[in-house]
């Protein structure tokens, strides 16, 4: 089975195109049910973590966002990657650092970056372990440590307890008092990655004008709907996207904060 994808393109598309009207917005939602899992490193087979693309294609020269799952006790051999990646912990405990580094287990909501060419290991210690992994270009390859190189970047391990969350008073795009946000990478003039924290009983809109808006639910359970999607419940690891001007209507269904990782090329608004 392929991922359950809910996509609607306006039936008036051809008529509008013939009249010179810009293409209407298109959105997509991917749930975690029936995902078609493969291997992150196919050469290692069952010894490799499982992986599935949420968007893009990790085997091609393109930006990609994927889910990766690890068995309890997994520890990779020292290795490098040909490209830089970012990781966000969705479930379990993850460690990613130099081969000789002491273990620092990062729980869900933690974030790290792994520079291209830097030797490292990745380990997992939860009963179940799941991350969101993102690259800006591909393909995603695993290479031996002897091919290590320095690309000028430096790794970052950001434990969830060390994240400094900001409120409406500082971030003007948060138009509701209890929502929090943090920018993890990028700049205001380019694609950037942020996390937002939606409090218990939150119900509101994430309004985007981005040509690239991608959101992954890192923790919690939410109700989601839009002009193109009837109400659906999303679990951690689910994904939604849009282009152009678009409103994503989200309600936190849980008793704890819901956490979203958002990649966008324009600043969204939460109201």
DAKA-V657666 format. One record per pair of residues at least 12 apart in sequence whose C-alpha atoms are under 7 Angstrom apart, sorted by the first residue. I is the first residue (numbers start at 1). J is the second residue. D is the distance in Angstrom with one decimal. If there is no record, write none. Layout:
i: {I/I}
j: {J/J}
d: {D/D}
//
This chain:
i: {1/1/1/2/2/2/3/3/3/3/3/3/4/4/4/5/5/5/6/6/6/7/7/7/8/8/9/25/25/25/25/26/26/27/27/27/28/28/28/29/29/29/30/30/30/31/31/31/32/32/36/37/37/37/38/38/38/39/41/49/49/49/50/50/50/51/51/51/51/52/52/52/53/53/53/54/54/54/58/58/58/59/59/59/60/60/61/61/61/62/62/62/63/63/63/63/64/64/64/65/65/65/66/66/66/67/67/67/67/68/68/68/68/69/69/69/70/70/70/71/71/71/72/72/72/72/72/73/73/74/74/75/75/75/75/76/76/76/77/78/78/78/78/78/79/79/79/79/79/79/79/80/80/80/80/80/80/80/80/80/80/81/81/81/81/81/82/82/82/82/83/83/83/83/84/84/84/84/85/85/85/85/85/85/86/86/86/86/86/86/87/87/87/87/87/87/87/88/88/88/88/88/88/88/89/89/89/89/89/89/89/89/90/90/90/90/90/90/90/90/91/91/91/91/91/91/92/92/92/92/92/92/92/92/93/93/93/93/93/93/93/94/94/94/94/94/95/95/95/96/96/96/96/97/97/97/98/98/98/99/99/106/109/109/110/110/110/111/111/111/112/112/112/113/113/113/114/115/115/115/116/117/117/117/117/118/118/118/119/119/164/165/165/165/166/166/166/167/167/167/173/173/173/174/174/174/175/175/176/178/179/179/179/180/180/181/181/181/181/182/182/182/183/190/191/191/191/192/192/192/193/193/193/194/194/194/195/195/195/195/196/196/196/197/197/197/197/198/198/198/198/199/199/199/200/200/200/200/200/201/201/202/202/203/203/203/204/204/204/204/205/205/205/205/205/205/206/206/206/206/206/206/206/207/207/207/207/207/207/208/208/208/208/208/209/209/209/209/209/210/210/210/210/210/210/211/211/211/212/212/212/212/213/213/213/213/213/214/214/214/214/214/214/215/215/215/215/215/215/215/216/216/216/216/216/216/216/217/217/217/217/217/217/217/218/218/218/218/218/219/219/219/220/220/220/220/220/220/220/221/221/221/221/221/221/221/222/222/222/222/222/222/223/223/223/223/224/224/224/225/225/225/226/226/226}
j: {34/35/36/34/35/36/30/31/33/34/35/36/30/31/33/28/29/30/28/29/30/27/28/29/26/228/26/243/244/245/246/242/243/241/242/243/240/241/242/239/240/241/238/239/240/234/238/239/237/238/52/50/51/52/50/51/52/51/142/68/69/70/68/69/70/66/67/68/69/66/67/68/65/66/67/66/67/239/138/139/140/138/139/140/138/139/137/138/139/136/137/138/135/136/137/138/134/135/136/133/134/135/132/133/134/130/131/132/133/130/131/132/133/129/130/131/124/129/130/124/128/129/124/125/126/127/128/124/125/123/124/121/122/123/124/121/122/123/121/99/119/120/121/145/119/120/121/142/143/144/145/116/117/118/119/120/142/143/144/145/148/116/117/141/142/143/116/117/140/141/115/116/138/140/114/115/116/135/113/114/115/133/134/135/112/113/114/133/134/135/111/112/113/131/132/133/134/109/110/111/112/131/132/133/107/108/109/110/111/130/131/132/108/109/130/131/132/218/219/236/107/108/128/129/130/131/107/108/125/126/127/128/129/130/105/106/107/124/125/126/129/106/107/123/124/125/122/123/124/120/121/122/123/120/121/122/119/120/121/120/121/159/160/218/158/159/160/157/158/159/156/157/158/155/156/157/155/153/154/155/151/148/149/150/151/148/149/150/145/148/182/180/181/182/180/181/182/179/180/181/268/269/270/269/270/271/270/271/271/199/197/198/199/196/197/194/195/196/197/194/195/196/195/265/263/264/265/263/264/265/262/263/264/261/262/263/259/260/261/262/259/260/261/257/258/259/260/252/257/258/259/256/257/258/252/254/255/256/257/252/253/251/252/250/251/252/249/250/251/271/247/248/249/250/270/271/247/248/249/268/269/270/271/246/247/248/268/269/270/245/246/247/268/269/244/245/246/266/268/243/244/245/264/265/266/243/244/265/242/243/264/265/241/242/243/263/264/240/241/242/262/263/264/239/240/241/260/261/262/263/237/238/239/240/260/261/262/236/237/238/239/259/260/261/236/237/259/260/261/236/258/259/235/236/254/256/257/258/259/234/235/236/252/253/254/258/234/235/250/251/252/253/250/251/252/253/249/250/251/248/249/250/247/248/249}
d: {5.7/6.8/6.3/6.3/5.8/5.5/6.4/6.8/6.7/5.7/4.6/6.6/5.7/5.9/6.8/6.6/5.6/4.9/5.7/5.3/6.9/6.2/4.9/7.0/6.9/5.8/6.1/5.6/5.7/6.8/6.9/5.8/6.0/5.5/4.2/6.7/5.5/5.4/6.6/5.7/4.3/6.6/5.7/5.0/6.2/6.4/4.6/6.5/6.1/5.4/6.5/6.2/5.5/5.0/5.6/5.2/6.1/5.2/6.8/6.5/5.7/5.1/5.6/5.2/6.8/6.7/5.6/4.4/6.5/5.5/5.4/6.7/6.1/4.2/6.4/5.0/7.0/7.0/6.0/5.3/5.5/6.7/4.6/6.2/5.5/4.6/5.5/4.1/5.1/6.8/4.6/5.1/5.4/4.2/4.4/6.4/5.8/5.4/6.6/5.8/4.4/6.6/5.8/5.3/6.4/6.9/5.7/4.7/6.1/5.7/5.3/6.4/6.9/5.5/4.4/6.4/6.3/5.2/6.5/7.0/6.4/6.5/5.8/5.0/5.5/5.3/6.4/5.7/5.2/5.3/5.2/7.0/5.8/4.1/6.6/5.5/5.5/6.3/6.1/6.1/6.2/5.3/5.0/6.0/5.3/5.8/6.6/6.8/5.9/4.9/4.5/6.9/5.2/5.6/4.9/6.6/6.0/5.3/6.1/5.7/6.3/5.3/5.6/5.7/4.9/5.9/5.3/6.0/6.9/5.9/7.0/4.4/6.9/6.7/5.6/4.4/4.3/6.5/5.9/5.4/6.7/6.8/5.6/4.8/5.8/4.4/6.3/5.7/5.2/6.7/5.6/5.3/6.2/6.5/5.6/4.6/6.5/6.4/5.7/4.6/6.7/5.5/5.2/6.6/6.3/4.5/5.5/5.5/6.6/6.4/4.5/6.5/4.8/6.4/5.3/5.0/6.9/5.1/6.3/7.0/7.0/5.1/6.6/5.0/4.9/6.8/5.9/6.4/6.8/4.2/6.6/5.5/4.2/6.5/5.4/5.2/4.8/5.6/5.2/5.0/6.5/5.0/6.7/5.8/4.6/6.5/5.6/5.1/6.3/6.8/5.8/4.5/6.6/5.2/5.9/6.9/6.3/4.4/6.3/5.2/5.4/5.6/5.4/6.8/5.8/4.8/4.3/6.3/5.1/6.6/5.2/4.5/5.8/5.4/5.2/6.8/5.3/5.8/6.3/5.9/6.5/4.8/4.6/5.9/6.7/5.7/6.2/6.5/5.7/6.1/6.9/5.8/5.5/5.5/5.4/5.4/6.2/6.5/4.9/6.7/6.9/4.7/6.3/6.1/5.1/6.5/5.8/4.7/5.5/6.4/5.8/5.2/6.3/5.6/5.1/7.0/5.6/4.2/6.1/5.6/5.5/6.6/6.6/5.5/6.9/5.5/4.0/5.7/5.8/6.3/5.7/4.6/6.8/5.8/5.2/6.5/6.9/5.5/4.4/6.0/5.8/5.3/6.6/6.2/5.7/4.7/6.6/7.0/5.4/5.1/6.3/6.8/4.5/6.5/6.1/6.4/5.5/5.4/5.4/5.5/6.8/5.6/5.3/5.8/4.2/6.4/5.8/5.7/6.5/5.7/6.2/5.5/4.5/6.1/5.7/5.4/5.9/5.1/6.4/6.7/5.7/4.6/6.6/6.0/4.5/6.2/5.6/5.1/6.3/5.6/5.3/6.3/4.6/6.6/4.9/4.1/6.4/6.5/6.8/5.9/5.2/6.8/6.2/5.6/4.9/4.5/5.0/6.8/6.7/5.6/5.3/5.8/5.4/5.4/6.3/5.9/4.5/6.0/4.4/6.9/5.6/5.1/6.3/5.6/5.4/6.1/6.4/5.6/4.4/6.4/6.2/5.8/4.5/6.7/5.7/5.3/6.6/5.0/5.4/5.5/6.4/6.1/4.6/6.5/5.2/6.0/5.3/5.4/6.6/5.0/5.4/5.1/6.6/6.0/6.2/7.0/6.7/4.5/6.7/5.8/4.9/6.6/6.3/5.6/5.8/6.7/5.4/6.9/6.4/5.4/4.6/5.1/5.6/5.0/6.5/6.5/5.7/4.8/6.7/6.5/5.3/6.8/6.4/5.4/5.8}
//
